Amino acid sequence: MEKTTLKMTGMSCAHCVNKIETALQDLQGVVKAKVNLKKEIATVKYDATIHTLNHLTEAIKAVGYEAKPIQQGVK
């Protein structure tokens, strides 16, 4: 399992947080996704044999937000 932290942009409310967490957790191989609105970060634990960071950021982009990795490879 890999763990990454993504810097988020475009969030403004709890609905945004829920939308992003749901989009990530709907991906097969994502074990946990937690978004912190105040810090504007998402922490994602996922199976790196199934997904790349690009898959995660594309899933976030698909629901209307931007994300870029700020930390990765923490197990």
Biopython code that builds the backbone (N, CA, C, O; Angstrom):
import numpy as np
from Bio.PDB.StructureBuilder import StructureBuilder

atoms = [
    (1, "MET", "N", (0.826, -1.181, 0.000)),
    (1, "MET", "CA", (0.000, 0.000, 0.000)),
    (1, "MET", "C", (0.877, 1.254, 0.000)),
    (1, "MET", "O", (1.913, 1.310, 0.663)),
    (2, "GLU", "N", (0.451, 2.217, -0.732)),
    (2, "GLU", "CA", (1.105, 3.528, -0.779)),
    (2, "GLU", "C", (0.210, 4.545, -0.098)),
    (2, "GLU", "O", (-1.012, 4.398, -0.067)),
    (3, "LYS", "N", (0.827, 5.563, 0.440)),
    (3, "LYS", "CA", (0.066, 6.659, 1.029)),
    (3, "LYS", "C", (0.601, 7.941, 0.429)),
    (3, "LYS", "O", (1.813, 8.139, 0.348)),
    (4, "THR", "N", (-0.300, 8.809, 0.010)),
    (4, "THR", "CA", (0.110, 10.075, -0.579)),
    (4, "THR", "C", (-0.726, 11.217, -0.011)),
    (4, "THR", "O", (-1.864, 11.031, 0.421)),
    (5, "THR", "N", (-0.136, 12.381, -0.027)),
    (5, "THR", "CA", (-0.862, 13.586, 0.376)),
    (5, "THR", "C", (-0.938, 14.496, -0.837)),
    (5, "THR", "O", (0.068, 14.777, -1.489)),
    (6, "LEU", "N", (-2.144, 14.948, -1.127)),
    (6, "LEU", "CA", (-2.387, 15.797, -2.290)),
    (6, "LEU", "C", (-2.816, 17.186, -1.848)),
    (6, "LEU", "O", (-3.645, 17.321, -0.947)),
    (7, "LYS", "N", (-2.270, 18.206, -2.463)),
    (7, "LYS", "CA", (-2.705, 19.587, -2.238)),
    (7, "LYS", "C", (-3.926, 19.828, -3.098)),
    (7, "LYS", "O", (-3.899, 19.603, -4.308)),
    (8, "MET", "N", (-5.003, 20.288, -2.468)),
    (8, "MET", "CA", (-6.268, 20.470, -3.162)),
    (8, "MET", "C", (-6.527, 21.948, -3.423)),
    (8, "MET", "O", (-6.118, 22.805, -2.640)),
    (9, "THR", "N", (-7.207, 22.240, -4.526)),
    (9, "THR", "CA", (-7.674, 23.597, -4.793)),
    (9, "THR", "C", (-9.111, 23.525, -5.283)),
    (9, "THR", "O", (-9.519, 22.560, -5.929)),
    (10, "GLY", "N", (-9.874, 24.574, -4.960)),
    (10, "GLY", "CA", (-11.248, 24.668, -5.435)),
    (10, "GLY", "C", (-12.301, 24.245, -4.442)),
    (10, "GLY", "O", (-13.492, 24.354, -4.734)),
    (11, "MET", "N", (-11.903, 23.759, -3.262)),
    (11, "MET", "CA", (-12.891, 23.336, -2.262)),
    (11, "MET", "C", (-13.380, 24.546, -1.467)),
    (11, "MET", "O", (-12.622, 25.480, -1.207)),
    (12, "SER", "N", (-14.665, 24.514, -1.084)),
    (12, "SER", "CA", (-15.183, 25.614, -0.278)),
    (12, "SER", "C", (-16.103, 25.174, 0.859)),
    (12, "SER", "O", (-16.473, 25.990, 1.703)),
    (13, "CYS", "N", (-16.477, 23.883, 0.891)),
    (13, "CYS", "CA", (-17.463, 23.463, 1.903)),
    (13, "CYS", "C", (-17.378, 21.956, 2.155)),
    (13, "CYS", "O", (-16.617, 21.234, 1.510)),
    (14, "ALA", "N", (-18.185, 21.515, 3.115)),
    (14, "ALA", "CA", (-18.214, 20.096, 3.469)),
    (14, "ALA", "C", (-18.720, 19.240, 2.300)),
    (14, "ALA", "O", (-18.323, 18.083, 2.164)),
    (15, "HIS", "N", (-19.583, 19.799, 1.466)),
    (15, "HIS", "CA", (-20.067, 19.063, 0.292)),
    (15, "HIS", "C", (-18.893, 18.728, -0.641)),
    (15, "HIS", "O", (-18.828, 17.630, -1.195)),
    (16, "CYS", "N", (-17.982, 19.670, -0.804)),
    (16, "CYS", "CA", (-16.799, 19.444, -1.642)),
    (16, "CYS", "C", (-15.973, 18.291, -1.074)),
    (16, "CYS", "O", (-15.525, 17.410, -1.808)),
    (17, "VAL", "N", (-15.783, 18.312, 0.231)),
    (17, "VAL", "CA", (-15.011, 17.257, 0.905)),
    (17, "VAL", "C", (-15.646, 15.903, 0.644)),
    (17, "VAL", "O", (-14.960, 14.957, 0.257)),
    (18, "ASN", "N", (-16.940, 15.808, 0.850)),
    (18, "ASN", "CA", (-17.662, 14.548, 0.653)),
    (18, "ASN", "C", (-17.573, 14.076, -0.796)),
    (18, "ASN", "O", (-17.392, 12.888, -1.060)),
    (19, "LYS", "N", (-17.700, 15.005, -1.719)),
    (19, "LYS", "CA", (-17.648, 14.666, -3.154)),
    (19, "LYS", "C", (-16.287, 14.072, -3.530)),
    (19, "LYS", "O", (-16.214, 13.087, -4.265)),
    (20, "ILE", "N", (-15.230, 14.670, -3.030)),
    (20, "ILE", "CA", (-13.877, 14.199, -3.338)),
    (20, "ILE", "C", (-13.597, 12.861, -2.658)),
    (20, "ILE", "O", (-13.056, 11.944, -3.277)),
    (21, "GLU", "N", (-13.964, 12.753, -1.388)),
    (21, "GLU", "CA", (-13.734, 11.484, -0.684)),
    (21, "GLU", "C", (-14.497, 10.342, -1.362)),
    (21, "GLU", "O", (-13.970, 9.239, -1.502)),
    (22, "THR", "N", (-15.721, 10.606, -1.777)),
    (22, "THR", "CA", (-16.518, 9.575, -2.450)),
    (22, "THR", "C", (-15.886, 9.183, -3.786)),
    (22, "THR", "O", (-15.816, 7.998, -4.114)),
    (23, "ALA", "N", (-15.431, 10.164, -4.551)),
    (23, "ALA", "CA", (-14.806, 9.875, -5.852)),
    (23, "ALA", "C", (-13.569, 9.004, -5.679)),
    (23, "ALA", "O", (-13.342, 8.076, -6.455)),
    (24, "LEU", "N", (-12.772, 9.304, -4.661)),
    (24, "LEU", "CA", (-11.555, 8.518, -4.432)),
    (24, "LEU", "C", (-11.884, 7.122, -3.917)),
    (24, "LEU", "O", (-11.304, 6.137, -4.374)),
    (25, "GLN", "N", (-12.801, 7.036, -2.979)),
    (25, "GLN", "CA", (-13.118, 5.746, -2.377)),
    (25, "GLN", "C", (-13.872, 4.832, -3.336)),
    (25, "GLN", "O", (-13.920, 3.620, -3.127)),
    (26, "ASP", "N", (-14.453, 5.397, -4.376)),
    (26, "ASP", "CA", (-15.106, 4.571, -5.388)),
    (26, "ASP", "C", (-14.101, 3.884, -6.313)),
    (26, "ASP", "O", (-14.461, 2.967, -7.051)),
    (27, "LEU", "N", (-12.841, 4.328, -6.274)),
    (27, "LEU", "CA", (-11.813, 3.696, -7.094)),
    (27, "LEU", "C", (-11.395, 2.378, -6.453)),
    (27, "LEU", "O", (-11.090, 2.323, -5.261)),
    (28, "GLN", "N", (-11.384, 1.322, -7.255)),
    (28, "GLN", "CA", (-10.914, 0.032, -6.753)),
    (28, "GLN", "C", (-9.457, 0.176, -6.316)),
    (28, "GLN", "O", (-8.641, 0.740, -7.045)),
    (29, "GLY", "N", (-9.140, -0.321, -5.160)),
    (29, "GLY", "CA", (-7.770, -0.269, -4.676)),
    (29, "GLY", "C", (-7.492, 0.890, -3.745)),
    (29, "GLY", "O", (-6.430, 0.937, -3.123)),
    (30, "VAL", "N", (-8.411, 1.819, -3.634)),
    (30, "VAL", "CA", (-8.258, 2.901, -2.661)),
    (30, "VAL", "C", (-8.813, 2.399, -1.336)),
    (30, "VAL", "O", (-9.995, 2.075, -1.220)),
    (31, "VAL", "N", (-7.937, 2.343, -0.341)),
    (31, "VAL", "CA", (-8.312, 1.812, 0.959)),
    (31, "VAL", "C", (-8.932, 2.898, 1.829)),
    (31, "VAL", "O", (-9.903, 2.659, 2.547)),
    (32, "LYS", "N", (-8.353, 4.100, 1.753)),
    (32, "LYS", "CA", (-8.856, 5.190, 2.591)),
    (32, "LYS", "C", (-8.566, 6.519, 1.914)),
    (32, "LYS", "O", (-7.497, 6.714, 1.335)),
    (33, "ALA", "N", (-9.517, 7.422, 1.992)),
    (33, "ALA", "CA", (-9.330, 8.780, 1.473)),
    (33, "ALA", "C", (-9.913, 9.744, 2.488)),
    (33, "ALA", "O", (-11.085, 9.639, 2.851)),
    (34, "LYS", "N", (-9.101, 10.677, 2.946)),
    (34, "LYS", "CA", (-9.537, 11.644, 3.943)),
    (34, "LYS", "C", (-9.148, 13.030, 3.461)),
    (34, "LYS", "O", (-7.984, 13.284, 3.149)),
    (35, "VAL", "N", (-10.127, 13.927, 3.400)),
    (35, "VAL", "CA", (-9.887, 15.293, 2.940)),
    (35, "VAL", "C", (-10.021, 16.240, 4.117)),
    (35, "VAL", "O", (-10.969, 16.160, 4.898)),
    (36, "ASN", "N", (-9.046, 17.146, 4.228)),
    (36, "ASN", "CA", (-9.079, 18.174, 5.263)),
    (36, "ASN", "C", (-9.322, 19.510, 4.583)),
    (36, "ASN", "O", (-8.444, 20.041, 3.903)),
    (37, "LEU", "N", (-10.524, 20.051, 4.772)),
    (37, "LEU", "CA", (-10.921, 21.298, 4.106)),
    (37, "LEU", "C", (-10.054, 22.469, 4.549)),
    (37, "LEU", "O", (-9.597, 23.249, 3.714)),
    (38, "LYS", "N", (-9.822, 22.600, 5.843)),
    (38, "LYS", "CA", (-9.073, 23.729, 6.379)),
    (38, "LYS", "C", (-7.631, 23.747, 5.861)),
    (38, "LYS", "O", (-7.108, 24.803, 5.507)),
    (39, "LYS", "N", (-6.991, 22.568, 5.819)),
    (39, "LYS", "CA", (-5.603, 22.480, 5.351)),
    (39, "LYS", "C", (-5.506, 22.343, 3.835)),
    (39, "LYS", "O", (-4.421, 22.451, 3.262)),
    (40, "GLU", "N", (-6.652, 22.102, 3.186)),
    (40, "GLU", "CA", (-6.722, 21.914, 1.730)),
    (40, "GLU", "C", (-5.820, 20.778, 1.258)),
    (40, "GLU", "O", (-5.061, 20.915, 0.298)),
    (41, "ILE", "N", (-5.928, 19.657, 1.958)),
    (41, "ILE", "CA", (-5.171, 18.473, 1.569)),
    (41, "ILE", "C", (-6.067, 17.243, 1.571)),
    (41, "ILE", "O", (-7.099, 17.198, 2.240)),
    (42, "ALA", "N", (-5.644, 16.254, 0.804)),
    (42, "ALA", "CA", (-6.288, 14.944, 0.821)),
    (42, "ALA", "C", (-5.199, 13.915, 1.091)),
    (42, "ALA", "O", (-4.130, 13.951, 0.482)),
    (43, "THR", "N", (-5.480, 13.007, 2.000)),
    (43, "THR", "CA", (-4.562, 11.910, 2.283)),
    (43, "THR", "C", (-5.208, 10.638, 1.762)),
    (43, "THR", "O", (-6.344, 10.315, 2.109)),
    (44, "VAL", "N", (-4.467, 9.919, 0.921)),
    (44, "VAL", "CA", (-5.030, 8.750, 0.258)),
    (44, "VAL", "C", (-4.110, 7.555, 0.447)),
    (44, "VAL", "O", (-2.910, 7.629, 0.186)),
    (45, "LYS", "N", (-4.689, 6.456, 0.903)),
    (45, "LYS", "CA", (-3.964, 5.191, 1.001)),
    (45, "LYS", "C", (-4.518, 4.291, -0.092)),
    (45, "LYS", "O", (-5.723, 4.048, -0.155)),
    (46, "TYR", "N", (-3.633, 3.798, -0.953)),
    (46, "TYR", "CA", (-4.116, 3.063, -2.128)),
    (46, "TYR", "C", (-3.132, 1.984, -2.544)),
    (46, "TYR", "O", (-1.974, 1.974, -2.127)),
    (47, "ASP", "N", (-3.621, 1.082, -3.372)),
    (47, "ASP", "CA", (-2.806, 0.004, -3.919)),
    (47, "ASP", "C", (-2.120, 0.532, -5.182)),
    (47, "ASP", "O", (-2.772, 0.769, -6.198)),
    (48, "ALA", "N", (-0.814, 0.711, -5.106)),
    (48, "ALA", "CA", (-0.060, 1.286, -6.221)),
    (48, "ALA", "C", (0.076, 0.326, -7.403)),
    (48, "ALA", "O", (0.514, 0.735, -8.479)),
    (49, "THR", "N", (-0.294, -0.944, -7.219)),
    (49, "THR", "CA", (-0.263, -1.861, -8.362)),
    (49, "THR", "C", (-1.518, -1.680, -9.227)),
    (49, "THR", "O", (-1.570, -2.141, -10.367)),
    (50, "ILE", "N", (-2.519, -1.005, -8.668)),
    (50, "ILE", "CA", (-3.768, -0.760, -9.418)),
    (50, "ILE", "C", (-3.815, 0.672, -9.949)),
    (50, "ILE", "O", (-4.222, 0.902, -11.088)),
    (51, "HIS", "N", (-3.397, 1.638, -9.118)),
    (51, "HIS", "CA", (-3.511, 3.046, -9.489)),
    (51, "HIS", "C", (-2.182, 3.778, -9.409)),
    (51, "HIS", "O", (-1.307, 3.432, -8.615)),
    (52, "THR", "N", (-2.052, 4.792, -10.242)),
    (52, "THR", "CA", (-0.932, 5.727, -10.158)),
    (52, "THR", "C", (-1.457, 7.021, -9.544)),
    (52, "THR", "O", (-2.665, 7.195, -9.378)),
    (53, "LEU", "N", (-0.550, 7.914, -9.214)),
    (53, "LEU", "CA", (-0.979, 9.221, -8.719)),
    (53, "LEU", "C", (-1.831, 9.928, -9.757)),
    (53, "LEU", "O", (-2.769, 10.646, -9.412)),
    (54, "ASN", "N", (-1.513, 9.730, -11.012)),
    (54, "ASN", "CA", (-2.285, 10.351, -12.082)),
    (54, "ASN", "C", (-3.747, 9.899, -12.045)),
    (54, "ASN", "O", (-4.652, 10.702, -12.273)),
    (55, "HIS", "N", (-3.977, 8.614, -11.759)),
    (55, "HIS", "CA", (-5.355, 8.119, -11.643)),
    (55, "HIS", "C", (-6.100, 8.861, -10.533)),
    (55, "HIS", "O", (-7.263, 9.231, -10.692)),
    (56, "LEU", "N", (-5.419, 9.072, -9.417)),
    (56, "LEU", "CA", (-6.060, 9.745, -8.276)),
    (56, "LEU", "C", (-6.390, 11.194, -8.624)),
    (56, "LEU", "O", (-7.500, 11.660, -8.366)),
    (57, "THR", "N", (-5.434, 11.899, -9.205)),
    (57, "THR", "CA", (-5.681, 13.312, -9.526)),
    (57, "THR", "C", (-6.731, 13.449, -10.630)),
    (57, "THR", "O", (-7.498, 14.412, -10.634)),
    (58, "GLU", "N", (-6.774, 12.503, -11.558)),
    (58, "GLU", "CA", (-7.799, 12.545, -12.609)),
    (58, "GLU", "C", (-9.194, 12.302, -12.030)),
    (58, "GLU", "O", (-10.161, 12.916, -12.480)),
    (59, "ALA", "N", (-9.309, 11.415, -11.037)),
    (59, "ALA", "CA", (-10.604, 11.163, -10.391)),
    (59, "ALA", "C", (-11.088, 12.428, -9.682)),
    (59, "ALA", "O", (-12.280, 12.733, -9.690)),
    (60, "ILE", "N", (-10.164, 13.155, -9.076)),
    (60, "ILE", "CA", (-10.516, 14.406, -8.400)),
    (60, "ILE", "C", (-10.905, 15.469, -9.423)),
    (60, "ILE", "O", (-11.866, 16.213, -9.229)),
    (61, "LYS", "N", (-10.153, 15.529, -10.501)),
    (61, "LYS", "CA", (-10.451, 16.499, -11.556)),
    (61, "LYS", "C", (-11.822, 16.222, -12.179)),
    (61, "LYS", "O", (-12.534, 17.152, -12.556)),
    (62, "ALA", "N", (-12.184, 14.956, -12.284)),
    (62, "ALA", "CA", (-13.474, 14.569, -12.883)),
    (62, "ALA", "C", (-14.668, 15.086, -12.085)),
    (62, "ALA", "O", (-15.758, 15.260, -12.631)),
    (63, "VAL", "N", (-14.460, 15.331, -10.785)),
    (63, "VAL", "CA", (-15.572, 15.867, -9.983)),
    (63, "VAL", "C", (-15.429, 17.370, -9.752)),
    (63, "VAL", "O", (-16.158, 17.947, -8.946)),
    (64, "GLY", "N", (-14.485, 18.010, -10.464)),
    (64, "GLY", "CA", (-14.428, 19.461, -10.476)),
    (64, "GLY", "C", (-13.373, 20.153, -9.630)),
    (64, "GLY", "O", (-13.479, 21.353, -9.376)),
    (65, "TYR", "N", (-12.348, 19.413, -9.184)),
    (65, "TYR", "CA", (-11.331, 20.021, -8.330)),
    (65, "TYR", "C", (-9.942, 19.709, -8.874)),
    (65, "TYR", "O", (-9.774, 18.824, -9.713)),
    (66, "GLU", "N", (-8.965, 20.439, -8.392)),
    (66, "GLU", "CA", (-7.583, 20.216, -8.814)),
    (66, "GLU", "C", (-6.784, 19.653, -7.642)),
    (66, "GLU", "O", (-7.031, 19.996, -6.486)),
    (67, "ALA", "N", (-5.831, 18.792, -7.953)),
    (67, "ALA", "CA", (-4.986, 18.207, -6.919)),
    (67, "ALA", "C", (-3.610, 17.945, -7.483)),
    (67, "ALA", "O", (-3.459, 17.605, -8.656)),
    (68, "LYS", "N", (-2.589, 18.110, -6.623)),
    (68, "LYS", "CA", (-1.242, 17.735, -7.027)),
    (68, "LYS", "C", (-0.537, 17.128, -5.823)),
    (68, "LYS", "O", (-0.760, 17.557, -4.691)),
    (69, "PRO", "N", (0.300, 16.149, -6.055)),
    (69, "PRO", "CA", (0.977, 15.473, -4.952)),
    (69, "PRO", "C", (1.945, 16.403, -4.226)),
    (69, "PRO", "O", (2.686, 17.157, -4.857)),
    (70, "ILE", "N", (1.932, 16.344, -2.899)),
    (70, "ILE", "CA", (2.923, 17.069, -2.123)),
    (70, "ILE", "C", (3.752, 16.113, -1.284)),
    (70, "ILE", "O", (4.804, 16.490, -0.768)),
    (71, "GLN", "N", (3.284, 14.873, -1.142)),
    (71, "GLN", "CA", (4.030, 13.857, -0.415)),
    (71, "GLN", "C", (3.559, 12.509, -0.914)),
    (71, "GLN", "O", (2.359, 12.289, -1.077)),
    (72, "GLN", "N", (4.474, 11.624, -1.153)),
    (72, "GLN", "CA", (4.096, 10.296, -1.588)),
    (72, "GLN", "C", (5.100, 9.266, -1.105)),
    (72, "GLN", "O", (6.191, 9.594, -0.639)),
    (73, "GLY", "N", (4.699, 8.020, -1.230)),
    (73, "GLY", "CA", (5.594, 6.928, -0.907)),
    (73, "GLY", "C", (5.669, 6.567, 0.561)),
    (73, "GLY", "O", (6.509, 5.758, 0.956)),
    (74, "VAL", "N", (4.805, 7.153, 1.376)),
    (74, "VAL", "CA", (4.779, 6.811, 2.792)),
    (74, "VAL", "C", (3.941, 5.558, 2.952)),
    (74, "VAL", "O", (2.793, 5.511, 2.510)),
    (75, "LYS", "N", (4.500, 4.565, 3.571)),
    (75, "LYS", "CA", (3.764, 3.307, 3.733)),
    (75, "LYS", "C", (3.329, 3.133, 5.154)),
    (75, "LYS", "O", (2.694, 2.132, 5.486)),
]
sb = StructureBuilder()
sb.init_structure("model")
sb.init_model(0)
sb.init_chain("A")
sb.init_seg("    ")
for serial, (resi, resn, name, xyz) in enumerate(atoms, 1):
    if name == "N":
        sb.init_residue(resn, " ", resi, " ")
    sb.init_atom(name, np.array(xyz, "f"), 0.0, 1.0, " ", f" {name:<3s}", serial, name[0])
structure = sb.get_structure()
